[in-house]
């Protein structure tokens, strides 16, 4: 999966499931869209199912909780995928 495909999937999840309107790739999700820790946990679950195809470890999830932008999410997913060689 390419970076553009990952970005598109994240944008789709955020607009369809979280009802974001035109999220910017560099928007601080918490400040601009009111994204909270419960939303982040839900998003991680959707990423595991629809993008990664495997469950994240507790450590990976904890590291993900500090992510603030869509670009950061995409970069993190790419890093996880490389580390798992998938």
FINU-219322 format. One line per 5 residues: their letters; for each residue x, y, z of N, C-alpha, C, O. Coordinates in Angstrom, 3 decimals, decimal comma. Layout:
a = X:Y:Z:X:Y:Z:X:Y:Z:X:Y:Z  ...;
end
This chain:
xxxxx = 0,854:-1,179:0,000:0,000:0,000:0,000:0,900:1,243:0,000:1,827:1,350:0,803  0,614:2,172:-0,907:1,431:3,379:-1,021:1,035:4,406:0,034:-0,005:4,294:0,684  1,892:5,405:0,182:1,608:6,491:1,114:0,299:7,196:0,740:-0,499:7,534:1,615  0,084:7,413:-0,551:-1,154:8,063:-0,997:-2,380:7,211:-0,671:-3,419:7,742:-0,278  -2,263:5,901:-0,832:-3,383:5,006:-0,515:-3,675:5,010:0,979:-4,836:5,008:1,387;
xxxxx = -2,629:5,016:1,793:-2,815:5,073:3,252:-3,492:6,392:3,620:-4,435:6,415:4,412  -3,008:7,480:3,045:-3,590:8,802:3,321:-5,068:8,824:2,954:-5,896:9,317:3,719  -5,393:8,291:1,789:-6,788:8,269:1,340:-7,659:7,448:2,289:-8,778:7,850:2,608  -7,154:6,309:2,738:-7,933:5,476:3,677:-8,164:6,213:4,998:-9,264:6,175:5,549  -7,124:6,882:5,505:-7,264:7,636:6,756:-8,282:8,756:6,584:-9,144:8,947:7,441;
xxxxx = -8,187:9,493:5,486:-9,149:10,573:5,227:-10,571:10,038:5,130:-11,505:10,661:5,635  -10,738:8,894:4,488:-12,063:8,278:4,374:-12,602:7,905:5,746:-13,763:8,183:6,050  -11,780:7,285:6,572:-12,203:6,912:7,930:-12,609:8,162:8,709:-13,657:8,182:9,354  -11,778:9,201:8,648:-12,061:10,410:9,426:-13,317:11,131:8,948:-14,064:11,672:9,763  -13,559:11,146:7,649:-14,747:11,840:7,154:-16,015:11,007:7,317:-17,074:11,549:7,634;
xxxxx = -15,915:9,696:7,104:-17,116:8,855:7,188:-17,453:8,435:8,623:-18,615:8,491:9,026  -16,462:8,023:9,381:-16,722:7,487:10,718:-16,683:8,546:11,819:-17,367:8,417:12,835  -15,883:9,592:11,614:-15,749:10,621:12,645:-16,368:11,951:12,219:-16,329:12,931:12,963  -16,941:11,974:11,010:-17,662:13,130:10,482:-16,820:14,399:10,417:-17,326:15,500:10,638  -15,530:14,241:10,111:-14,671:15,397:9,876:-15,072:16,019:8,548:-15,429:15,312:7,606;
xxxxx = -15,014:17,332:8,476:-15,261:18,023:7,223:-13,941:18,603:6,725:-13,350:19,470:7,368  -13,493:18,118:5,583:-12,264:18,582:4,938:-11,074:18,652:5,890:-10,514:19,730:6,093  -10,684:17,540:6,469:-9,520:17,573:7,359:-8,245:17,866:6,583:-8,022:17,320:5,503  -7,417:18,730:7,144:-6,132:19,040:6,537:-5,075:18,061:7,032:-5,136:17,600:8,172  -4,132:17,753:6,198:-3,110:16,764:6,545:-2,231:17,220:7,695:-1,619:16,390:8,368;
xxxxx = -2,155:18,527:7,935:-1,324:19,030:9,027:-2,145:19,604:10,184:-1,585:20,168:11,124  -3,466:19,461:10,117:-4,324:19,913:11,225:-3,972:19,147:12,499:-3,770:17,934:12,458  -3,899:19,847:13,619:-3,792:19,172:14,903:-5,183:18,612:15,189:-6,124:19,368:15,430  -5,311:17,291:15,163:-6,627:16,656:15,266:-7,338:17,007:16,566:-8,561:17,147:16,584  -6,597:17,148:17,633:-7,224:17,484:18,919:-7,717:18,922:18,928:-8,851:19,198:19,320;
xxxxx = -6,857:19,837:18,494:-7,202:21,259:18,560:-8,240:21,664:17,512:-9,181:22,397:17,815  -8,064:21,186:16,287:-8,920:21,621:15,189:-10,232:20,837:15,117:-11,274:21,400:14,780  -10,182:19,549:15,432:-11,353:18,685:15,241:-11,914:18,092:16,536:-12,869:17,316:16,492  -11,337:18,443:17,679:-11,846:17,943:18,956:-11,632:16,450:19,160:-12,362:15,813:19,919  -10,639:15,895:18,487:-10,321:14,468:18,560:-9,758:14,170:19,944:-8,781:14,792:20,360;
xxxxx = -10,364:13,223:20,665:-9,876:12,900:22,011:-9,303:11,493:22,068:-9,230:10,803:21,050  -8,897:11,068:23,260:-8,242:9,761:23,395:-9,173:8,606:23,041:-8,715:7,585:22,527  -10,443:8,744:23,301:-11,397:7,689:22,926:-11,481:7,591:21,405:-11,510:6,493:20,849  -11,519:8,741:20,738:-11,508:8,746:19,277:-10,229:8,085:18,751:-10,273:7,308:17,797  -9,100:8,397:19,374:-7,813:7,833:18,940:-7,813:6,316:19,056:-7,309:5,630:18,167;
xxxxx = -8,366:5,788:20,126:-8,441:4,334:20,314:-9,329:3,718:19,234:-8,989:2,683:18,660  -10,449:4,349:18,966:-11,348:3,857:17,919:-10,664:3,892:16,549:-10,786:2,950:15,766  -9,946:4,981:16,265:-9,225:5,090:14,998:-8,161:4,002:14,875:-8,002:3,409:13,808  -7,439:3,740:15,949:-6,426:2,681:15,913:-7,049:1,332:15,570:-6,470:0,558:14,807  -8,211:1,048:16,123:-8,904:-0,197:15,802:-9,254:-0,279:14,329:-9,114:-1,333:13,709;
xxxxx = -9,706:0,824:13,772:-10,056:0,851:12,349:-8,806:0,707:11,475:-8,850:0,058:10,430  -7,702:1,307:11,899:-6,442:1,180:11,169:-5,962:-0,265:11,181:-5,496:-0,778:10,164  -6,076:-0,918:12,331:-5,662:-2,324:12,427:-6,431:-3,188:11,433:-5,848:-4,042:10,764  -7,728:-2,967:11,339:-8,586:-3,793:10,489:-8,447:-3,442:9,009:-8,241:-4,325:8,176  -8,559:-2,155:8,681:-8,676:-1,792:7,268:-7,359:-1,459:6,568:-7,303:-1,443:5,339;
xxxxx = -6,305:-1,195:7,333:-5,044:-0,829:6,699:-3,939:-1,834:6,996:-3,276:-2,322:6,081  -3,745:-2,140:8,262:-2,631:-3,010:8,641:-2,924:-4,495:8,456:-2,075:-5,245:7,975  -4,111:-4,911:8,835:-4,442:-6,330:8,758:-3,886:-7,134:9,913:-3,875:-8,364:9,864  -3,424:-6,455:10,954:-2,944:-7,130:12,167:-3,125:-6,186:13,347:-3,318:-4,982:13,174  -3,058:-6,749:14,543:-3,226:-5,947:15,752:-1,905:-5,311:16,156:-0,841:-5,916:16,031;
xxxxx = -1,994:-4,095:16,636:-0,825:-3,412:17,167:-0,531:-3,909:18,569:-1,440:-4,314:19,294  0,731:-3,880:18,950:1,100:-4,233:20,323:0,701:-3,087:21,246:0,422:-1,976:20,792  0,678:-3,364:22,508:0,362:-2,321:23,477:1,344:-1,151:23,356:0,947:0,013:23,411  2,618:-1,473:23,191:3,650:-0,440:23,054:3,416:0,415:21,806:3,559:1,637:21,852  3,061:-0,222:20,702:2,776:0,513:19,465:1,577:1,436:19,646:1,584:2,569:19,166;
xxxxx = 0,551:0,954:20,335:-0,629:1,779:20,588:-0,297:2,962:21,480:-0,769:4,074:21,244  0,520:2,724:22,511:0,905:3,814:23,405:1,683:4,889:22,660:1,462:6,079:22,885  2,589:4,486:21,777:3,349:5,451:20,986:2,427:6,228:20,058:2,645:7,416:19,822  1,413:5,579:19,539:0,483:6,228:18,611:-0,348:7,313:19,294:-0,830:8,229:18,628  -0,519:7,224:20,593:-1,373:8,182:21,298:-0,804:9,603:21,287:-1,533:10,550:21,582;
xxxxx = 0,472:9,774:20,956:1,053:11,114:20,919:0,950:11,754:19,531:1,360:12,899:19,345  0,415:11,028:18,576:0,276:11,516:17,204:-0,797:12,590:17,156:-1,843:12,467:17,793  -0,524:13,663:16,381:-1,460:14,781:16,346:-2,018:15,119:14,968:-3,071:15,751:14,878  -1,334:14,711:13,879:-1,799:15,099:12,539:-1,998:13,867:11,654:-1,514:12,779:11,965  -2,708:14,054:10,563:-2,910:12,966:9,607:-1,581:12,554:8,999:-1,322:11,363:8,826;
xxxxx = -0,736:13,525:8,674:0,584:13,182:8,144:1,364:12,312:9,123:2,045:11,371:8,715  1,264:12,631:10,433:1,946:11,827:11,452:1,379:10,404:11,494:2,124:9,440:11,671  0,071:10,281:11,332:-0,564:8,960:11,327:-0,028:8,131:10,168:0,334:6,968:10,344  0,020:8,731:8,986:0,485:8,033:7,790:1,938:7,592:7,965:2,287:6,454:7,652  2,775:8,487:8,460:4,182:8,155:8,691:4,311:7,012:9,688:5,129:6,112:9,502;
xxxxx = 3,506:7,045:10,744:3,549:5,991:11,756:3,107:4,649:11,164:3,724:3,620:11,442  2,065:4,650:10,365:1,604:3,410:9,734:2,690:2,839:8,831:2,949:1,635:8,846  3,318:3,698:8,054:4,401:3,233:7,183:5,528:2,611:8,007:6,074:1,572:7,635  5,869:3,238:9,108:6,933:2,724:9,989:6,549:1,354:10,559:7,368:0,435:10,578  5,329:1,225:11,013:4,855:-0,047:11,571:4,887:-1,134:10,486:5,349:-2,248:10,731;
xxxxx = 4,404:-0,808:9,316:4,387:-1,786:8,220:5,807:-2,233:7,865:6,038:-3,418:7,625  6,753:-1,304:7,830:8,148:-1,670:7,532:8,717:-2,554:8,632:9,425:-3,521:8,351  8,409:-2,225:9,886:8,975:-3,006:10,985:8,423:-4,430:11,017:9,068:-5,345:11,528  7,240:-4,602:10,473:6,619:-5,940:10,418:6,853:-6,614:9,088:6,494:-7,776:8,901  7,466:-5,877:8,144:7,729:-6,411:6,798:6,478:-6,911:6,110:6,479:-7,985:5,509;
x = 5,391:-6,122:6,199:4,152:-6,528:5,539:3,836:-5,617:4,395:2,826:-5,804:3,718;
end
